[in-house]
Amino acid sequence: MEGDSPESASTRQAVARAYIDALASHDASAVQFALGARRVENGVTTGFSGPGLKKGLNTAFYYRAIVDIRDIALTEDGDTVHATFVIDAGMFGRKLVTVGVAESFLIPDGTIHFIRARLSLGSRPRTRSGRKPR
């Protein structure tokens, strides 16, 4: 099956990585969203469509505060890519806060259909269970 091949696995990770890269670059041209994509952050829906999510990555003030993304780790489970990383945010290039991020991307066909994000203050992202990954 195509979804089980190593090539599709690396393709899914590349799609998720394009999104993470766009958080820092503010250039979503390489991010592939499904038309009806949604994003939920800490239980609150923050994105309602692929075009809306792409526009937000390009222009939203809250993404403009990101000055660095580091410690990126990606794993896969079927059509889902799990990512953990650390965001340093601030103003004028000066870091003011560090946020741990754990995001899950549903990527069944080369496009992002759904993102579930958990953000927590501090440099270690927390998983859905609330535990810090080892």
Biotite code that builds the C-alpha atoms (Angstrom):
import biotite.structure as struc

atoms = struc.array([
    struc.Atom([0.000, 0.000, 0.000], chain_id="A", res_id=1, res_name="MET", atom_name="CA", element="C"),
    struc.Atom([1.212, 3.487, -0.807], chain_id="A", res_id=2, res_name="GLU", atom_name="CA", element="C"),
    struc.Atom([0.589, 4.815, 2.723], chain_id="A", res_id=3, res_name="GLY", atom_name="CA", element="C"),
    struc.Atom([2.944, 2.191, 4.173], chain_id="A", res_id=4, res_name="ASP", atom_name="CA", element="C"),
    struc.Atom([5.962, 2.838, 1.946], chain_id="A", res_id=5, res_name="SER", atom_name="CA", element="C"),
    struc.Atom([9.080, 4.530, 3.350], chain_id="A", res_id=6, res_name="PRO", atom_name="CA", element="C"),
    struc.Atom([8.798, 7.128, 0.609], chain_id="A", res_id=7, res_name="GLU", atom_name="CA", element="C"),
    struc.Atom([5.311, 8.186, 1.735], chain_id="A", res_id=8, res_name="SER", atom_name="CA", element="C"),
    struc.Atom([6.483, 8.249, 5.336], chain_id="A", res_id=9, res_name="ALA", atom_name="CA", element="C"),
    struc.Atom([9.274, 10.676, 4.505], chain_id="A", res_id=10, res_name="SER", atom_name="CA", element="C"),
    struc.Atom([6.868, 12.682, 2.336], chain_id="A", res_id=11, res_name="THR", atom_name="CA", element="C"),
    struc.Atom([4.490, 13.120, 5.283], chain_id="A", res_id=12, res_name="ARG", atom_name="CA", element="C"),
    struc.Atom([7.359, 14.288, 7.468], chain_id="A", res_id=13, res_name="GLN", atom_name="CA", element="C"),
    struc.Atom([8.431, 16.744, 4.758], chain_id="A", res_id=14, res_name="ALA", atom_name="CA", element="C"),
    struc.Atom([4.879, 18.162, 4.637], chain_id="A", res_id=15, res_name="VAL", atom_name="CA", element="C"),
    struc.Atom([4.847, 18.626, 8.429], chain_id="A", res_id=16, res_name="ALA", atom_name="CA", element="C"),
    struc.Atom([8.354, 20.090, 8.377], chain_id="A", res_id=17, res_name="ARG", atom_name="CA", element="C"),
    struc.Atom([7.306, 22.644, 5.734], chain_id="A", res_id=18, res_name="ALA", atom_name="CA", element="C"),
    struc.Atom([4.629, 23.854, 8.169], chain_id="A", res_id=19, res_name="TYR", atom_name="CA", element="C"),
    struc.Atom([7.120, 24.102, 11.052], chain_id="A", res_id=20, res_name="ILE", atom_name="CA", element="C"),
    struc.Atom([9.605, 25.952, 8.831], chain_id="A", res_id=21, res_name="ASP", atom_name="CA", element="C"),
    struc.Atom([6.851, 28.389, 7.788], chain_id="A", res_id=22, res_name="ALA", atom_name="CA", element="C"),
    struc.Atom([6.207, 29.251, 11.444], chain_id="A", res_id=23, res_name="LEU", atom_name="CA", element="C"),
    struc.Atom([9.679, 30.790, 11.585], chain_id="A", res_id=24, res_name="ALA", atom_name="CA", element="C"),
    struc.Atom([10.044, 32.068, 8.014], chain_id="A", res_id=25, res_name="SER", atom_name="CA", element="C"),
    struc.Atom([6.492, 33.489, 7.701], chain_id="A", res_id=26, res_name="HIS", atom_name="CA", element="C"),
    struc.Atom([6.436, 32.069, 4.174], chain_id="A", res_id=27, res_name="ASP", atom_name="CA", element="C"),
    struc.Atom([3.785, 29.372, 3.743], chain_id="A", res_id=28, res_name="ALA", atom_name="CA", element="C"),
    struc.Atom([4.253, 28.938, -0.008], chain_id="A", res_id=29, res_name="SER", atom_name="CA", element="C"),
    struc.Atom([5.651, 25.401, 0.471], chain_id="A", res_id=30, res_name="ALA", atom_name="CA", element="C"),
    struc.Atom([2.969, 24.275, 2.957], chain_id="A", res_id=31, res_name="VAL", atom_name="CA", element="C"),
    struc.Atom([0.345, 21.917, 1.523], chain_id="A", res_id=32, res_name="GLN", atom_name="CA", element="C"),
    struc.Atom([-3.048, 22.186, 3.255], chain_id="A", res_id=33, res_name="PHE", atom_name="CA", element="C"),
    struc.Atom([-6.278, 20.413, 2.333], chain_id="A", res_id=34, res_name="ALA", atom_name="CA", element="C"),
    struc.Atom([-9.039, 22.903, 1.531], chain_id="A", res_id=35, res_name="LEU", atom_name="CA", element="C"),
    struc.Atom([-10.992, 22.027, 4.700], chain_id="A", res_id=36, res_name="GLY", atom_name="CA", element="C"),
    struc.Atom([-7.965, 21.787, 7.013], chain_id="A", res_id=37, res_name="ALA", atom_name="CA", element="C"),
    struc.Atom([-8.432, 22.689, 10.674], chain_id="A", res_id=38, res_name="ARG", atom_name="CA", element="C"),
    struc.Atom([-6.078, 23.446, 13.559], chain_id="A", res_id=39, res_name="ARG", atom_name="CA", element="C"),
    struc.Atom([-6.883, 23.037, 17.256], chain_id="A", res_id=40, res_name="VAL", atom_name="CA", element="C"),
    struc.Atom([-4.533, 24.522, 19.849], chain_id="A", res_id=41, res_name="GLU", atom_name="CA", element="C"),
    struc.Atom([-4.936, 23.549, 23.507], chain_id="A", res_id=42, res_name="ASN", atom_name="CA", element="C"),
    struc.Atom([-8.564, 22.620, 22.789], chain_id="A", res_id=43, res_name="GLY", atom_name="CA", element="C"),
    struc.Atom([-9.470, 25.816, 20.894], chain_id="A", res_id=44, res_name="VAL", atom_name="CA", element="C"),
    struc.Atom([-9.979, 25.823, 17.119], chain_id="A", res_id=45, res_name="THR", atom_name="CA", element="C"),
    struc.Atom([-7.498, 28.337, 15.694], chain_id="A", res_id=46, res_name="THR", atom_name="CA", element="C"),
    struc.Atom([-7.722, 27.482, 11.988], chain_id="A", res_id=47, res_name="GLY", atom_name="CA", element="C"),
    struc.Atom([-10.844, 26.777, 9.934], chain_id="A", res_id=48, res_name="PHE", atom_name="CA", element="C"),
    struc.Atom([-9.577, 26.216, 6.370], chain_id="A", res_id=49, res_name="SER", atom_name="CA", element="C"),
    struc.Atom([-6.438, 25.511, 4.390], chain_id="A", res_id=50, res_name="GLY", atom_name="CA", element="C"),
    struc.Atom([-6.376, 28.981, 2.810], chain_id="A", res_id=51, res_name="PRO", atom_name="CA", element="C"),
    struc.Atom([-6.974, 30.599, 6.206], chain_id="A", res_id=52, res_name="GLY", atom_name="CA", element="C"),
    struc.Atom([-4.171, 28.620, 7.828], chain_id="A", res_id=53, res_name="LEU", atom_name="CA", element="C"),
    struc.Atom([-1.807, 29.536, 5.002], chain_id="A", res_id=54, res_name="LYS", atom_name="CA", element="C"),
    struc.Atom([-2.718, 33.229, 5.261], chain_id="A", res_id=55, res_name="LYS", atom_name="CA", element="C"),
    struc.Atom([-2.148, 33.134, 9.021], chain_id="A", res_id=56, res_name="GLY", atom_name="CA", element="C"),
    struc.Atom([1.326, 31.640, 8.622], chain_id="A", res_id=57, res_name="LEU", atom_name="CA", element="C"),
    struc.Atom([2.196, 34.443, 6.200], chain_id="A", res_id=58, res_name="ASN", atom_name="CA", element="C"),
    struc.Atom([0.748, 37.430, 8.052], chain_id="A", res_id=59, res_name="THR", atom_name="CA", element="C"),
    struc.Atom([-0.539, 36.789, 11.600], chain_id="A", res_id=60, res_name="ALA", atom_name="CA", element="C"),
    struc.Atom([1.107, 38.885, 14.312], chain_id="A", res_id=61, res_name="PHE", atom_name="CA", element="C"),
    struc.Atom([1.317, 35.941, 16.704], chain_id="A", res_id=62, res_name="TYR", atom_name="CA", element="C"),
    struc.Atom([3.530, 34.030, 14.273], chain_id="A", res_id=63, res_name="TYR", atom_name="CA", element="C"),
    struc.Atom([5.646, 37.147, 13.652], chain_id="A", res_id=64, res_name="ARG", atom_name="CA", element="C"),
    struc.Atom([6.712, 36.956, 17.317], chain_id="A", res_id=65, res_name="ALA", atom_name="CA", element="C"),
    struc.Atom([8.583, 33.683, 16.637], chain_id="A", res_id=66, res_name="ILE", atom_name="CA", element="C"),
    struc.Atom([12.324, 34.363, 16.602], chain_id="A", res_id=67, res_name="VAL", atom_name="CA", element="C"),
    struc.Atom([13.604, 30.762, 16.627], chain_id="A", res_id=68, res_name="ASP", atom_name="CA", element="C"),
    struc.Atom([12.432, 27.150, 16.423], chain_id="A", res_id=69, res_name="ILE", atom_name="CA", element="C"),
    struc.Atom([14.722, 24.426, 17.717], chain_id="A", res_id=70, res_name="ARG", atom_name="CA", element="C"),
    struc.Atom([14.946, 20.853, 19.004], chain_id="A", res_id=71, res_name="ASP", atom_name="CA", element="C"),
    struc.Atom([12.599, 19.542, 16.298], chain_id="A", res_id=72, res_name="ILE", atom_name="CA", element="C"),
    struc.Atom([11.753, 15.835, 16.522], chain_id="A", res_id=73, res_name="ALA", atom_name="CA", element="C"),
    struc.Atom([9.368, 14.021, 14.154], chain_id="A", res_id=74, res_name="LEU", atom_name="CA", element="C"),
    struc.Atom([7.804, 10.569, 14.447], chain_id="A", res_id=75, res_name="THR", atom_name="CA", element="C"),
    struc.Atom([5.031, 8.827, 12.519], chain_id="A", res_id=76, res_name="GLU", atom_name="CA", element="C"),
    struc.Atom([2.042, 6.674, 13.306], chain_id="A", res_id=77, res_name="ASP", atom_name="CA", element="C"),
    struc.Atom([0.144, 5.750, 10.141], chain_id="A", res_id=78, res_name="GLY", atom_name="CA", element="C"),
    struc.Atom([-1.041, 8.940, 8.428], chain_id="A", res_id=79, res_name="ASP", atom_name="CA", element="C"),
    struc.Atom([-0.141, 11.069, 11.454], chain_id="A", res_id=80, res_name="THR", atom_name="CA", element="C"),
    struc.Atom([3.151, 12.870, 11.996], chain_id="A", res_id=81, res_name="VAL", atom_name="CA", element="C"),
    struc.Atom([3.911, 13.829, 15.593], chain_id="A", res_id=82, res_name="HIS", atom_name="CA", element="C"),
    struc.Atom([6.281, 16.747, 16.086], chain_id="A", res_id=83, res_name="ALA", atom_name="CA", element="C"),
    struc.Atom([7.822, 18.230, 19.188], chain_id="A", res_id=84, res_name="THR", atom_name="CA", element="C"),
    struc.Atom([9.858, 21.398, 19.139], chain_id="A", res_id=85, res_name="PHE", atom_name="CA", element="C"),
    struc.Atom([10.678, 24.528, 21.078], chain_id="A", res_id=86, res_name="VAL", atom_name="CA", element="C"),
    struc.Atom([9.711, 28.054, 20.040], chain_id="A", res_id=87, res_name="ILE", atom_name="CA", element="C"),
    struc.Atom([11.517, 31.158, 21.252], chain_id="A", res_id=88, res_name="ASP", atom_name="CA", element="C"),
    struc.Atom([9.266, 34.174, 20.850], chain_id="A", res_id=89, res_name="ALA", atom_name="CA", element="C"),
    struc.Atom([9.879, 37.851, 21.383], chain_id="A", res_id=90, res_name="GLY", atom_name="CA", element="C"),
    struc.Atom([10.086, 41.209, 19.708], chain_id="A", res_id=91, res_name="MET", atom_name="CA", element="C"),
    struc.Atom([12.744, 42.898, 17.591], chain_id="A", res_id=92, res_name="PHE", atom_name="CA", element="C"),
    struc.Atom([14.803, 39.693, 17.586], chain_id="A", res_id=93, res_name="GLY", atom_name="CA", element="C"),
    struc.Atom([14.975, 39.575, 21.384], chain_id="A", res_id=94, res_name="ARG", atom_name="CA", element="C"),
    struc.Atom([13.722, 36.417, 23.078], chain_id="A", res_id=95, res_name="LYS", atom_name="CA", element="C"),
    struc.Atom([11.032, 37.037, 25.705], chain_id="A", res_id=96, res_name="LEU", atom_name="CA", element="C"),
    struc.Atom([9.447, 33.607, 26.205], chain_id="A", res_id=97, res_name="VAL", atom_name="CA", element="C"),
    struc.Atom([10.107, 29.958, 25.393], chain_id="A", res_id=98, res_name="THR", atom_name="CA", element="C"),
    struc.Atom([7.236, 27.622, 24.543], chain_id="A", res_id=99, res_name="VAL", atom_name="CA", element="C"),
    struc.Atom([7.282, 23.840, 24.205], chain_id="A", res_id=100, res_name="GLY", atom_name="CA", element="C"),
    struc.Atom([5.121, 22.572, 21.342], chain_id="A", res_id=101, res_name="VAL", atom_name="CA", element="C"),
    struc.Atom([3.714, 19.114, 20.603], chain_id="A", res_id=102, res_name="ALA", atom_name="CA", element="C"),
    struc.Atom([1.766, 18.974, 17.328], chain_id="A", res_id=103, res_name="GLU", atom_name="CA", element="C"),
    struc.Atom([0.119, 16.095, 15.503], chain_id="A", res_id=104, res_name="SER", atom_name="CA", element="C"),
    struc.Atom([-0.508, 16.446, 11.763], chain_id="A", res_id=105, res_name="PHE", atom_name="CA", element="C"),
    struc.Atom([-3.019, 14.257, 9.920], chain_id="A", res_id=106, res_name="LEU", atom_name="CA", element="C"),
    struc.Atom([-1.548, 13.899, 6.412], chain_id="A", res_id=107, res_name="ILE", atom_name="CA", element="C"),
    struc.Atom([-3.407, 11.122, 4.551], chain_id="A", res_id=108, res_name="PRO", atom_name="CA", element="C"),
    struc.Atom([-2.748, 12.300, 0.994], chain_id="A", res_id=109, res_name="ASP", atom_name="CA", element="C"),
    struc.Atom([0.213, 14.680, 0.937], chain_id="A", res_id=110, res_name="GLY", atom_name="CA", element="C"),
    struc.Atom([-1.790, 17.566, 2.383], chain_id="A", res_id=111, res_name="THR", atom_name="CA", element="C"),
    struc.Atom([-2.396, 18.576, 5.993], chain_id="A", res_id=112, res_name="ILE", atom_name="CA", element="C"),
    struc.Atom([-6.016, 17.891, 6.958], chain_id="A", res_id=113, res_name="HIS", atom_name="CA", element="C"),
    struc.Atom([-5.843, 18.464, 10.707], chain_id="A", res_id=114, res_name="PHE", atom_name="CA", element="C"),
    struc.Atom([-3.374, 19.800, 13.267], chain_id="A", res_id=115, res_name="ILE", atom_name="CA", element="C"),
    struc.Atom([-3.703, 19.280, 17.007], chain_id="A", res_id=116, res_name="ARG", atom_name="CA", element="C"),
    struc.Atom([-1.290, 21.463, 18.971], chain_id="A", res_id=117, res_name="ALA", atom_name="CA", element="C"),
    struc.Atom([-0.416, 21.554, 22.657], chain_id="A", res_id=118, res_name="ARG", atom_name="CA", element="C"),
    struc.Atom([1.667, 24.484, 23.821], chain_id="A", res_id=119, res_name="LEU", atom_name="CA", element="C"),
    struc.Atom([3.211, 24.849, 27.254], chain_id="A", res_id=120, res_name="SER", atom_name="CA", element="C"),
    struc.Atom([5.467, 27.480, 28.759], chain_id="A", res_id=121, res_name="LEU", atom_name="CA", element="C"),
    struc.Atom([9.022, 26.291, 29.128], chain_id="A", res_id=122, res_name="GLY", atom_name="CA", element="C"),
    struc.Atom([11.497, 24.566, 26.913], chain_id="A", res_id=123, res_name="SER", atom_name="CA", element="C"),
    struc.Atom([10.075, 21.030, 26.983], chain_id="A", res_id=124, res_name="ARG", atom_name="CA", element="C"),
    struc.Atom([6.918, 20.281, 24.993], chain_id="A", res_id=125, res_name="PRO", atom_name="CA", element="C"),
    struc.Atom([4.237, 18.245, 26.735], chain_id="A", res_id=126, res_name="ARG", atom_name="CA", element="C"),
    struc.Atom([2.400, 15.429, 25.022], chain_id="A", res_id=127, res_name="THR", atom_name="CA", element="C"),
    struc.Atom([-1.366, 15.009, 25.123], chain_id="A", res_id=128, res_name="ARG", atom_name="CA", element="C"),
    struc.Atom([-1.039, 13.024, 28.366], chain_id="A", res_id=129, res_name="SER", atom_name="CA", element="C"),
    struc.Atom([0.617, 16.065, 29.943], chain_id="A", res_id=130, res_name="GLY", atom_name="CA", element="C"),
    struc.Atom([3.953, 14.287, 30.296], chain_id="A", res_id=131, res_name="ARG", atom_name="CA", element="C"),
    struc.Atom([7.178, 15.696, 28.978], chain_id="A", res_id=132, res_name="LYS", atom_name="CA", element="C"),
    struc.Atom([8.638, 13.423, 26.267], chain_id="A", res_id=133, res_name="PRO", atom_name="CA", element="C"),
    struc.Atom([11.858, 11.632, 27.226], chain_id="A", res_id=134, res_name="ARG", atom_name="CA", element="C"),
])
